[in-house]
Amino acid sequence: MKNENNHTDKQLQGLFQSFEPPLPKGVWDGIADKLDQNRRRRLVLWYSVAAVFIAVGIIAVCLGLSDSQKIKSVAKHNIEKTDSLKHNQKETSKSSAEHGEQQALNNNNGGKLHARYAEGNSADMPAEAISGEPTVKCVEPPPPPSAEATESSFLLPEPFGLRKLTAPVEVAKAPVWLSLPRPAAFNMPDGRWMISAGIIQQQSGNEYAVNPNFSRYVHKNYLNRMKEGEQAMGSIGLSVQLGYRLNKRYALMGGLNYRQMNTKQQFNFSDEVPVTLMPGNTPDKFGNYPIIGYFGSTGNVSYSGFQRNSLIEVPLGIMADFPVTPHWSVKPAVFINTGFVSGVSGFTLDYQQLLLTSQRLDWYRKVQMSAAFSMGAFRHISRNVEWGATLSGTRMITPAYVPDASVRPRNHALSVGTQIIWRID
């Protein structure tokens, strides 16, 4: 439906076009107060900034005046000192000239006095005339100053800049040489020998591998059971070494080490029983025959304990010395150790039947080789003594068991220790 009252609508719009609702009382007063407050805040801020600048300026002027007074005082003192030196030199020259003239005059007077009293009584002659000494005594002039005055130009601060000032400076006649001692870290004894002793705390463990030529002699789950049941334990080690310095940087080291290898064991499992056929087969080093199959399950293996192997080693290697500061140095070292098993204790798993069996000393090689690398930070306590901390790792090169054994265990260790070194003159 079309709207036919457009004229009426336009009239209503014209009536309300200029209509404005009345504002509540006090609105304009509040706006005016708010504007006054903002204006007062701006004024206070500007006054504060101006006060700060004025205070900083006053302080700078005061400091500048103080520095200026000090500069004038220093300059005046230096000028007075220069005048005094010049005056002393003039007085010295004048005194020397007067002394020479007086000496000549006295000598002349002495000759006249002798001639005057030659015909008279010598008792009336003055003592100075008889002795021939001058009648006037002169004091020796003071020695000239031991330093020469020269002029030196340098910059001194003013309140608002720098100023070049020329002032006399005393210069010594001969240069003075200072001899400083060498740092303690590099003032080492001339002797080439040294002795070191150390103690370490290590975490050791075993790794197992199977000889490929004897794989049929080892239970199929042996490596997994050993990996699950053994954990590394902490142990102690001691070392005493003798060193010979090749030069200032490198030294040959050799000595004796003792260390333990502890392994925690926690076995709890059941596994299959291997089947072996004895006739017609060759046993391995431990008397076991090849496995031809498995059947059934054996009883449960449950054990909690640890095994300990003791090792005596003869290390031989080279140690370097790299100074870092006058009192500290870093010492890396590489060793090849020749080891001998001195004792075994605890249990292990039979690698064929997976049953607990006691450790046996005749299983181990007579000679075991290992390699070690260490890094140490050392402090120079005195001219002959160094003390420091070391971090080292050791890995066996040869397997622990006898040659051609079915299993090839190797030991490894990571250790932290402390070491002291005595240098011998």
matplotlib code that plots the C-alpha trace (Angstrom):
import matplotlib.pyplot as plt

x = [0.0, 1.4, 1.9, -0.1, 0.8, 4.3, 3.4, 2.6, 5.8, 7.8, 6.1, 7.0, 10.6, 10.8, 9.4, 11.9, 14.9, 16.2, 15.1, 17.8, 17.1, 18.0, 21.2, 21.2, 22.2, 25.9, 27.2, 28.9, 30.4, 31.9, 33.4, 34.9, 36.4, 37.9, 39.5, 40.9, 42.4, 44.2, 45.5, 46.8, 48.5, 50.3, 51.5, 52.9, 54.7, 56.3, 57.3, 58.9, 60.9, 62.1, 63.1, 65.1, 67.0, 67.8, 69.1, 71.3, 72.6, 73.5, 75.3, 77.3, 78.3, 79.4, 81.4, 82.9, 84.0, 85.5, 87.5, 88.6, 89.8, 91.8, 93.3, 94.3, 95.8, 97.8, 99.0, 100.0, 101.9, 103.8, 104.7, 105.9, 107.9, 109.5, 110.4, 111.9, 114.1, 115.3, 115.9, 118.0, 120.1, 120.7, 121.6, 123.9, 125.7, 126.0, 127.3, 129.9, 131.1, 131.3, 133.1, 135.8, 136.2, 136.4, 139.0, 141.2, 140.8, 141.6, 144.7, 145.9, 145.2, 147.0, 150.2, 150.0, 149.6, 152.7, 154.7, 153.3, 154.3, 157.6, 159.6, 157.5, 156.5, 154.9, 152.8, 150.7, 150.0, 146.5, 146.3, 144.8, 147.7, 150.3, 148.7, 148.1, 144.4, 141.9, 140.3, 136.8, 135.0, 132.5, 129.9, 129.8, 126.8, 124.1, 124.3, 122.1, 118.7, 118.8, 116.0, 115.6, 112.4, 110.7, 107.4, 104.6, 101.2, 98.2, 94.4, 92.5, 88.7, 86.8, 83.2, 82.0, 84.9, 88.6, 91.5, 95.2, 97.5, 101.3, 103.0, 106.5, 107.1, 110.1, 111.9, 114.4, 117.9, 118.1, 115.3, 114.1, 113.7, 111.2, 111.8, 108.6, 108.6, 107.4, 104.0, 104.1, 102.4, 105.3, 108.1, 108.5, 111.5, 114.3, 114.2, 112.4, 110.9, 107.5, 105.4, 101.6, 99.0, 95.3, 92.0, 88.9, 85.2, 84.0, 80.8, 81.7, 79.7, 80.1, 79.2, 78.7, 79.1, 79.1, 82.0, 80.6, 82.6, 80.8, 77.3, 75.7, 77.1, 75.3, 71.6, 69.5, 68.3, 71.6, 72.5, 69.0, 69.0, 72.4, 71.4, 68.1, 69.7, 73.0, 73.5, 76.6, 77.7, 80.1, 83.6, 86.9, 90.3, 93.8, 96.9, 100.5, 102.6, 106.1, 106.5, 109.4, 109.0, 110.0, 109.7, 107.6, 104.4, 104.5, 105.5, 105.7, 103.8, 103.9, 103.0, 100.5, 96.7, 94.3, 90.6, 87.4, 84.6, 81.3, 78.1, 74.7, 72.6, 68.8, 67.7, 64.1, 63.0, 62.1, 63.4, 63.6, 66.1, 68.7, 69.2, 72.8, 74.2, 77.5, 78.9, 80.7, 80.9, 83.8, 83.3, 84.3, 86.9, 84.4, 83.4, 80.0, 78.7, 76.6, 72.9, 70.7, 67.3, 65.1, 62.2, 60.1, 60.9, 63.4, 62.8, 62.6, 65.9, 65.7, 68.8, 69.7, 73.3, 76.5, 79.8, 83.2, 86.3, 89.6, 92.2, 95.8, 97.0, 100.3, 99.5, 101.8, 101.0, 101.6, 100.2, 100.1, 100.1, 98.3, 98.4, 95.2, 95.9, 99.0, 97.8, 95.6, 96.3, 94.5, 96.1, 94.7, 96.3, 96.1, 97.1, 97.3, 96.8, 98.1, 95.8, 95.9, 92.8, 93.6, 90.3, 86.7, 83.6, 79.8, 77.7, 76.9, 74.7, 75.9, 75.7, 74.3, 71.8, 71.0, 71.6, 73.5, 77.1, 80.0, 82.6, 85.9, 89.3, 90.4, 87.8, 89.7, 92.7, 96.0, 96.7, 93.9, 94.5, 92.5, 92.7, 91.9, 91.5, 91.4, 91.0, 92.0, 92.0, 94.9, 95.8, 99.4, 99.6, 103.3, 106.4, 106.6, 103.0, 99.9, 96.4, 93.4, 90.3, 90.1, 87.4, 88.3, 86.8, 88.2, 87.4, 88.8, 90.4, 90.7, 87.8, 87.9, 87.5, 90.2, 90.9, 88.4, 85.8, 82.1, 81.3, 83.3, 82.6, 84.3, 84.4, 84.0, 84.1, 83.5, 85.3, 85.7, 88.8, 91.4, 95.1, 98.2, 101.5, 104.9, 107.7, 111.2, 114.1]
y = [0.0, 3.4, 6.0, 9.1, 11.3, 12.4, 16.0, 15.3, 13.5, 16.4, 18.8, 16.6, 16.4, 20.2, 20.7, 18.3, 19.2, 21.9, 20.2, 19.7, 18.0, 20.2, 19.2, 18.4, 21.1, 21.3, 19.6, 22.6, 23.5, 20.1, 20.3, 23.7, 22.3, 19.4, 21.7, 23.9, 20.8, 19.7, 23.2, 23.3, 19.9, 21.0, 24.2, 22.2, 19.8, 22.6, 24.4, 21.1, 20.6, 24.2, 23.8, 20.6, 22.4, 25.4, 23.1, 21.2, 24.4, 25.8, 22.6, 22.6, 26.2, 25.5, 22.5, 24.5, 27.3, 24.8, 23.2, 26.6, 27.5, 24.2, 24.8, 28.4, 27.0, 24.3, 26.8, 29.3, 26.6, 25.5, 29.1, 29.8, 26.6, 27.6, 31.1, 29.5, 27.3, 30.2, 32.3, 29.5, 29.2, 32.9, 33.0, 30.0, 31.7, 35.0, 33.3, 31.4, 34.7, 36.5, 33.6, 33.7, 37.5, 37.3, 34.5, 36.5, 39.6, 37.6, 36.2, 39.7, 41.0, 38.1, 39.0, 42.7, 41.8, 39.6, 42.4, 44.9, 43.0, 41.7, 44.5, 44.6, 42.3, 39.1, 38.9, 41.8, 39.9, 38.4, 34.6, 34.5, 36.4, 34.1, 31.0, 32.4, 31.6, 34.1, 36.4, 35.9, 32.4, 31.6, 28.9, 26.5, 27.0, 24.3, 21.8, 22.5, 20.8, 17.2, 17.7, 19.9, 22.0, 21.6, 22.8, 20.3, 21.0, 19.1, 19.6, 20.5, 20.6, 23.9, 24.3, 24.2, 22.7, 21.9, 24.3, 23.8, 24.7, 24.9, 24.0, 23.0, 19.3, 17.9, 15.3, 12.8, 12.9, 9.1, 6.6, 4.2, 0.6, -1.6, -5.3, -7.3, -10.9, -13.6, -15.0, -18.0, -20.3, -20.0, -19.8, -23.6, -25.6, -26.4, -30.1, -32.5, -34.9, -34.8, -37.1, -37.2, -38.9, -39.0, -40.5, -41.1, -42.0, -43.9, -45.4, -48.7, -51.2, -54.2, -54.7, -58.2, -59.5, -63.0, -64.4, -65.1, -68.4, -69.7, -68.3, -71.8, -72.1, -69.1, -69.0, -66.9, -64.6, -64.3, -60.8, -59.4, -61.0, -59.5, -56.1, -56.1, -57.5, -55.5, -51.9, -49.8, -49.0, -46.5, -47.6, -46.1, -45.8, -44.7, -43.7, -42.9, -41.8, -40.5, -38.0, -36.8, -33.5, -33.6, -29.8, -27.0, -28.3, -32.2, -34.8, -38.6, -40.3, -43.8, -45.4, -47.7, -47.7, -49.6, -49.5, -51.5, -52.4, -52.9, -54.0, -54.3, -57.4, -57.8, -61.1, -62.3, -64.3, -67.7, -68.9, -71.9, -74.8, -75.3, -78.8, -80.0, -83.1, -84.1, -86.8, -85.6, -81.9, -79.9, -78.0, -74.3, -72.9, -73.4, -77.0, -76.2, -77.9, -76.3, -75.8, -77.7, -76.7, -75.6, -77.2, -76.3, -73.6, -73.7, -72.7, -69.0, -67.2, -64.7, -62.9, -59.5, -58.5, -57.2, -58.4, -56.7, -57.1, -55.6, -54.5, -53.4, -51.3, -50.0, -46.8, -45.2, -42.0, -38.4, -35.3, -31.7, -28.4, -25.4, -22.2, -20.3, -17.7, -16.9, -19.5, -21.9, -24.4, -27.2, -30.6, -33.2, -36.7, -39.9, -43.3, -46.9, -49.2, -52.7, -54.4, -57.5, -58.8, -59.2, -60.5, -61.3, -61.8, -62.2, -64.1, -64.0, -65.9, -69.0, -68.0, -71.3, -72.4, -68.9, -70.2, -68.3, -69.3, -67.9, -65.7, -67.5, -65.9, -68.4, -67.0, -63.7, -62.9, -62.6, -59.3, -56.8, -53.6, -50.4, -46.8, -43.7, -40.0, -37.4, -33.6, -31.7, -28.1, -27.4, -24.5, -23.6, -23.7, -22.9, -23.1, -26.9, -28.0, -28.1, -29.3, -29.9, -31.8, -34.3, -35.9, -39.1, -42.0, -45.6, -48.3, -51.8, -52.6, -56.4, -58.6, -59.5, -63.3, -65.6, -65.7, -67.6, -67.6, -67.7, -64.4, -61.2, -58.8, -55.4, -53.0, -49.2, -46.4, -42.7, -41.1, -37.8, -37.3, -35.0, -35.1, -33.3, -32.9, -32.2, -30.9, -31.9, -29.4]
z = [0.0, -1.0, 1.7, 0.8, 3.8, 2.6, 3.2, 6.9, 7.3, 5.9, 8.3, 11.3, 10.2, 9.8, 13.4, 15.0, 12.9, 15.2, 18.4, 21.0, 24.3, 27.4, 29.2, 32.9, 35.3, 36.1, 32.9, 31.5, 34.9, 35.2, 31.7, 32.6, 35.8, 34.0, 31.4, 34.2, 35.9, 32.7, 32.2, 35.8, 35.4, 32.2, 34.0, 36.9, 34.6, 32.6, 35.8, 37.1, 33.9, 34.0, 37.7, 36.9, 34.0, 36.2, 39.0, 36.6, 35.2, 38.6, 39.6, 36.3, 36.8, 40.4, 39.4, 36.5, 38.8, 41.2, 38.5, 37.2, 40.7, 40.9, 37.4, 38.4, 41.6, 39.8, 37.2, 39.8, 41.8, 38.7, 37.7, 41.3, 41.2, 37.9, 39.2, 42.3, 40.2, 38.0, 41.1, 42.7, 39.6, 39.5, 43.2, 42.7, 39.8, 41.7, 44.8, 42.9, 41.2, 44.5, 46.2, 43.4, 43.8, 47.6, 47.4, 45.1, 47.4, 50.5, 48.9, 48.0, 51.4, 53.0, 51.0, 52.0, 55.6, 55.5, 53.9, 56.4, 59.5, 58.1, 59.8, 62.9, 65.7, 64.5, 67.7, 66.4, 63.3, 63.0, 63.1, 59.7, 58.3, 60.0, 58.7, 55.3, 55.3, 54.0, 56.6, 55.1, 55.2, 52.4, 52.6, 49.7, 47.4, 47.4, 44.5, 41.5, 41.3, 40.0, 37.6, 34.6, 34.1, 30.8, 29.5, 28.7, 27.2, 28.3, 28.4, 31.5, 31.9, 32.0, 33.1, 29.4, 27.5, 27.4, 27.7, 26.7, 29.6, 29.5, 32.8, 33.7, 34.3, 36.0, 33.9, 35.3, 33.9, 33.4, 32.6, 35.2, 34.1, 35.9, 36.1, 36.6, 37.7, 35.3, 36.1, 38.5, 36.0, 33.5, 36.0, 36.1, 37.4, 35.0, 35.8, 33.4, 35.9, 37.6, 39.9, 39.9, 42.1, 41.6, 42.8, 40.6, 41.0, 38.0, 36.5, 34.9, 32.8, 30.5, 26.9, 25.4, 21.9, 20.4, 18.4, 14.9, 14.7, 17.9, 17.5, 17.8, 21.3, 22.8, 23.8, 21.4, 24.2, 26.1, 24.9, 25.7, 29.2, 30.1, 28.7, 30.8, 34.0, 34.4, 35.2, 35.8, 39.3, 40.9, 41.8, 42.9, 41.2, 42.2, 40.1, 40.6, 37.7, 36.8, 34.0, 31.8, 30.0, 26.4, 26.2, 27.8, 26.2, 26.2, 28.7, 28.6, 31.5, 32.9, 36.2, 37.9, 38.2, 40.3, 39.6, 40.3, 37.9, 39.7, 38.0, 39.5, 38.5, 38.7, 37.0, 37.0, 34.0, 32.5, 29.1, 26.8, 27.4, 24.7, 23.2, 22.4, 20.7, 22.3, 20.0, 16.9, 17.8, 19.1, 22.4, 22.8, 25.3, 28.2, 27.3, 25.8, 22.7, 19.9, 20.3, 17.9, 19.2, 22.2, 24.1, 27.1, 29.7, 32.4, 36.0, 36.9, 37.4, 40.2, 41.5, 42.9, 43.6, 42.0, 40.7, 41.2, 39.1, 40.2, 37.6, 37.9, 34.9, 33.7, 31.7, 29.1, 27.3, 26.6, 28.4, 27.1, 28.9, 27.5, 29.8, 29.9, 32.5, 34.7, 37.2, 35.3, 32.5, 30.6, 30.4, 27.9, 28.0, 26.0, 27.5, 26.5, 29.5, 29.9, 32.5, 34.6, 36.4, 40.1, 41.4, 40.5, 42.6, 42.2, 39.7, 36.0, 33.5, 31.8, 28.1, 26.9, 29.6, 31.0, 34.6, 37.3, 37.6, 39.7, 38.1, 37.4, 37.1, 34.5, 32.1, 31.7, 29.5, 31.3, 29.5, 28.7, 26.7, 27.1, 25.9, 28.0, 27.2, 29.9, 30.1, 33.2, 34.5, 36.8, 39.2, 39.9, 43.7, 43.8, 41.6, 42.0, 42.7, 40.5, 41.5, 39.4, 38.4, 35.5, 33.4, 31.6, 29.7, 29.4, 26.8, 26.6, 23.3, 23.7, 25.0, 28.6, 28.1, 26.8, 23.1, 20.9, 23.6, 22.5, 24.2, 24.0, 26.9, 27.1, 29.9, 29.7, 32.3, 32.7, 35.6, 37.5, 39.7, 41.2, 40.6, 42.0, 40.2, 41.8, 39.5, 40.4, 40.0]

ax = plt.figure().add_subplot(projection="3d")
ax.plot(x, y, z, "-o")
ax.set_aspect("equal")
plt.show()
